[in-house]
Amino acid sequence: MPLGQTPSQTVGPYFAYGLTAEQYGYPFTSLFPPRIAQPHARGEHIRVTGRLFDGEGKTIPDAMVELSHVDADGRAVASREAAAASGFRGFGRCGTGTSADQSFEFHTIKPGAAAPGSAPHINVIVMMRGMLVHAFTRLYFDDEAAANATDAVLAAVPTERRATLMAKRIALPGGVEYRFDIHMQGANETVFFDL
């Protein structure tokens, strides 16, 4: 009897063991943990938190989120030595499977503008089961209205969808938090970029 084609397989979830090992309790050191800035890093220290939602509005428990951004002066990290000296590495990863509410949380500093006319922002990459190619988006800050108004990338997004890229500033007793929920599909779908 001839064998037919097997169904395609989805990717993952495989992030915990290889990419976010410490977060999930494996005895390995994660290369890029969710603490992007150390306490001595210059700039406004912030937490970036959020959850990923599927098209039905359910949280996604086995995704991985990566953040990358410039420092408070708008400069990218130039070397491992510079990252160690400044206390800012510019990149981090977090899985969504270890907190009770399936959220992600990063400790970093608020970035400056990377170029004239550019608003402060954080680049966000989402990887999860069923996706063969990761999704790219940006996080902008809702308290940067003047800078957001001049940002060319944000201006290219339809006005009615720009809110999906805004992180909401929340002042808490322990410091400043920016809340950024990501909707993979559905009515509130986050704007993703084709890179």
Residue, then its C-alpha position, 0 to 999 in steps of 0.5 A: m500500500p503506498l504511503g501518503q504525504t504526512p501532515s505538516q508539523t507546527v513549530g515548537p514549543y521548544f523555547a524553554y530548554g534552549l532559549t529561556a532556560e533559567q526562566y523555566g528552571y533548567p540548569f543552564t544560563s540563558l544568554f539573553p534573560p528578560r533583565i535587559a538593564q542592570p540597576h546601574a544602567r543610565g536612564e529611566h528604569i521601566r518594566v514592560t509587561g503584557r500578555l499574548f492573545d490568540g484570535e479567540g481572546k485566550t492567552i497563549p501559554d507557550a510563546m516567546v517574546e524578544l525585545s531589542h532597543v537602543d539606550a536612553d541616548g538613542r545608541a545601539v549597544a556596540s559590543r559585549e564590553a560596552a554592554a557590561a560596562s553600561g549595564f544595558r545589553g539592548f536585547g532580552r527574551c521572555g517566555t509566557g509559560t511561567s507566570a500564573d497569568q501567562s504574561f511576559e515581563f522585562h526590566t529595562i530602561k526607556p529608550g531614546a530616539a534612535a534617529p531625528g524624527s524617530a519616536p522612542h520605541i522597542n522592537v518586538i519579535v513574537m515566536m509561538r507554536g504554529m508559526l513557521v516565521h516569527a512576527f515583528t512589531r513595535l512598541y511605542f510609548d503612549d506618553e510620547a505624543a509629540a515624538n509619536a506624531t513625527d515617527a515615519v513608521l508609525a505614520a505609515v500605520p492606518t490611524e485607527r490601528r495605531a493604538t495596537l502599537m501603544a504601551k500604556r504607562i502605569a505609575l506603580p509604587g515599585g516604579v514605572e510599568y508599560r503595559f503592552d498586550i499583543h493580539m495575534q488575530g481578531a478584532n484587536e489584532t496588533v499591527f505586524f510588519d513584513l520584514 
